[in-house]
Structure formats: C-alpha cells, structure tokens
Amino acid sequence: RVIVPVQAEYLALEGLVQVLLVDGSTFTVGPGSDLVIDKFVYDPEKNQGEVFASLGKGVLRFVGGKISKKEGGVTVRIPSGAIAIRGGMFQGKVGGGPSLFSFLYGVEMKFTGKSGQVSRVYQPGYTLDLTGGIPHIRMTTAEDTQYFMRALAGGSKVALATKLKRRADGKLFNTGVDIAEIEEEGTQDVI
C-alpha cells in the first residue's frame, strides 16, 4: 500500500510536468497550469486505491492506471465541480476561456457540478463543454484536438515542488518535503 504523505503541488511554469503514479496513472500538465494531488492511496496486491487531484487552472491529460478501472477511483476537482474517469483517458482545460474536457478512451467520464447535476460521456470522441456554466456534450472537433496538442506541446522550464514560496527577488523556491523523500517512502512501502 502506497500513501503519499503530503499534498503535492505541480506548477508548470513553461513546458510540461508529467506525474507518473505507482499504479500506472499519468497526469501531464501543460504550461501555466496548477495541479494539486490531494490524495493518492494504492494497494498493489488488490489493485485498488483512489486518486483525488485538483486542477485550479490550465490544461492536463490524464491516462488511467489500475486505480481508474474501478468506479470512483479517480476524481479531478475543477472550479465548477469534479470530473471522474473510469478505465480511460481524458484531456481538459479550465480557466482563461472555454472549459473543455474531451473523453479519449475508456468506460466513462462523469462531471458532477457544484449544484449536484451530473453529465456523463460514454463514447470516446465527445467533449464536455462547461463554458458558461451549463454542461453541454458535443462531438470533439479538430479544433479541440489541435488546441490540446498545442497546449501540451511543452517548452523548457518546469517547477516541481510540494510547497512553493516566492523569495524577495521574485524567484520561486521549495519550502516543503523533498520529493526524493516521497519517492523513497513510496518505494519502500511497495517493496
């Protein structure tokens, strides 16, 4: 059983951050994005666990691992509600324009709004458009795909930290747990 002991925050300043979890799940976060992994618990003997993350702004692609195979295994909170994925992949964007989530592969992508309304996408090739506050499911367009490809194309500078603060000179620095400690503890728990 692997438990991430602290809240991990990933800020992509320029370029990409890719987070690979022990169960095989992958978050790819684009430039200017803010992703927090709130909770990650995984039992490799039972292939069970859960991932809770928050996307405050920006663009991400999620590829599900073993945890995503079970309903309720993966939830990504966004400002307007939460996206859950079962057995698959999605890419999404929030903040600064339209909020879109394209279902790429899998069993189901489900959006639950803050007011409790639920929208489900069962077929890859469809996009959940949350722009304007009213969920709308439509076919994924070539423009949607091109947007995500450009947004996830990357660059050169990436910051990865558990806690970031700004120094007097304006540069960011890590004030939290060293990422090597998290990797070491997780590896020891798996062994």
C-alpha positions, 0 to 999 in steps of 0.5 A: 500500500502506497500513501503519499504523505503530503499534498503535492503541488505541480506548477508548470511554469513553461513546458510540461510536468508529467506525474507518473503514479505507482499504479500506472496513472499519468497526469501531464500538465501543460504550461501555466497550469496548477495541479494539486494531488490531494490524495493518492492511496494504492494497494498493489496486491488488490489493485485498488486505491483512489486518486483525488487531484485538483486542477485550479487552472490550465490544461492536463491529460490524464491516462488511467492506471489500475486505480481508474478501472474501478468506479470512483477511483479517480476524481479531478476537482475543477472550479465548477465541480469534479470530473471522474474517469473510469478505465480511460483517458481524458484531456481538459482545460479550465480557466482563461476561456472555454472549459473543455474536457474531451473523453479519449478512451475508456468506460466513462467520464462523469462531471458532477457540478457544484449544484449536484447535476451530473453529465456523463460521456460514454463514447470516446470522441465527445467533449464536455463543454462547461463554458458558461456554466451549463454542461453541454456534450458535443462531438470533439472537433479538430479544433479541440484536438489541435488546441490540446496538442498545442497546449501540451506541446511543452517548452523548457522550464518546469517547477516541481515542488510540494510547497512553493514560496516566492523569495524577495527577488521574485524567484520561486523556491521549495519550502516543503518535503523533498520529493526524493523523500516521497519517492523513497517512502513510496518505494519502500512501502511497495517493496 
